[in-house]
Amino acid sequence: MSARKLTGKGEKVREKMIATTVHILQQQGFKKATVRTIAREANVNIASVRYYFGSKEELIGCALEYMMGNLENIVSYLDDTRLPARERMKKYILAYFHLARQHPALFRSISNPSSEDAKDTYFIYLSLLHSQCWEKVIRNVAEITGYTNEKDLELKAMQIFSAVEFPIILESNRSNSFISG
């Protein structure tokens, strides 16, 4: 991130550029998030990317940080010990469906990872999934089922993710999908 001191107007432009980049990543994926596209959709000069962020990579990093906050909010349901494990899982799954509506490009790329860009998106998703929630889902499944065998718990977690993601992936590829709005 640029160490530049920004005015109120400059901060608004910066926030608008991040929001625009998030929107492009959510709807179209990483490959479409070019400097020209971001600048055009944010209604700013191409040089604004370097001025406010230093590079396109820094801008994309800020956008991903914002998007990861959404995943962290969803994962927080798995840690809410005030709720029974079954309710935590239910809230997590419903929030996950909501995430799919916010990020249709992610789920389209998961189901069709033919391009390098889609493979990169899928890799980022799997990394986040593993680092953020895999163990938490397994812990909640253990609490719900009483299972203690690690392989059984991993299988149950995979079944849950399959049951949740498969319909989302199928739906995200339909032209009149509820996911893409």
N, C-alpha and C positions, 0 to 999 in steps of 0.2 A: 504494500500500500504506500502511496506517496505521502511524504512527510510534510507536504504543502499545507500551509494555514489557509483554510477556506472561509469565505464569507457565508452568510446565510444563503444567498443565491447560489453560490458555488456548491454548498452542501446539498441543496435541492437538486441541482444538475447531477451531481454525483449519485444521489439516491435514485434519481430517475433513470440513470444509465444502468445501475444495478438492477432495478425493477424490470427494465426493458430486457436486459440480458437474461434474467430469471425467466421471463415470459418466453423468450425465444428458446431457451434450453428446455423448458417444460413442454412447449408445443411442437417444436421442430427438431430438437436434439442439438448436439455439440457441433456437428458439421455446418449447420446453418448459422451458427453464432459467429459470423465474420465481423470484422471491424466495420465494414461498410454497412452491413445489415443493422448492426447495433446502433450506429450513428444515425442512419436513416430513420429507424423506428423511434429512437429517442429524440429525434429532431435536433441533433447537435452536429458540430463539425467533427470530421474524422480525427483531427488532432486532439480532440477532447479526451479520447481514450488515453493517450500518452500524458496529457496534462493532468488529468485527475487520478490516473491509476499507474502510470509509468509504462504499462504494457497491457496487451489484450489478456495475457495469462493472469495478470493481477486482477483485472476486472472479472474474468471468469471465476477466479478464486473467490472473490467477494460474493459473487452470485451463488456459487456452490456452498459457501459458508452459510448464506441465508437459507438455501434449500435444505442443508443438513440440519438446520435448526428445526425444520418441520419433522424430519425423521426422529430427531432427539425428543421432540414433544410426544410423538407417537410411542416411542420406546419407553417413555416415562410411565406410561400406563402399566407396563410390566413390573415396575418397581413399587407401585403404590400398595404398600402392605396394609393400608386401611381397608382395602377391598379383598374379598375372597379371590383366590387364583382364577376361578372360572370367570368371574366378573372382569378381572384384569385382562384375561385373554379376549373376552368379548369386546371390551373397549379398544384393545389394541387392533383387533381384526377390523372393526368398524372404521377406526381411524385410518387403517391401511387402505381400505376401499376409498376413503375420502382422498388420500394421497394419490391414488391412481387417477382420480378425476383431475387433480391438480397437475399431474405430470404424465399426460398421455404419451408423449414422445418416449419416455423411459420405458414404458410397458410395451410400446410398439417395437422398440429396439431389442427388448428381451426376447420377444417372440420371433424376431427376424434379424438375428445378428450376422447378416451377410456382409455388411460393409465394415471397414476398419473402425469407422466412427461408432457404429452400433456395438461392435465388440468392446470398444473403450468404455462406452456408456454401461454396458452389461458388467464389465469388470469393476467399474466404480460402484455400481449397485451391489454386486456380490461382496465387495470389500466392506461396504457400509453395513450390509445385512449381517455379515459375520461378526464384524467388530462391535456393532451396536446392540444386536438383539438375539443372536443365536443362543448363547448361554442362558439368557433371561427367559426365552421361550422354553428351553429345556427345563429350567428350574420350575417354571409354572406348570408345565406338563407333569413333572414329577409330583408336584404338590396335588394336582387334580387327580392323577391316576394312582398314585402310591407306588409307581414303578421305581426301581432303583438301578436296574441294569442299564448301563450307559448306551449300549447299542439299541435297546428297545426305546429308550427316550429319544435318541437321535432319529430313529425310524418314525416315531410319532410326530416329532417336530417337522420332519420332511413331509409327512402326510398332511399336516396342517398347512404348511406353505403351499403344497401342491393344490390343496382344496381351495385355498384363498386366491392364489395367483393364476391358476388355469382359467377360470372364468374371466378374470380381469384381462388376461392376455388375449383370449379369444375376442372379447368385446372390444378391446382397444383397436383391433384391426378392422372392425366393421365401419363402413362409411357413415352410418347414422348412429354411432355408438353413444351410449349414455355417458361414457367416460370422457370423450372428447368434447362434450358439451352439446 
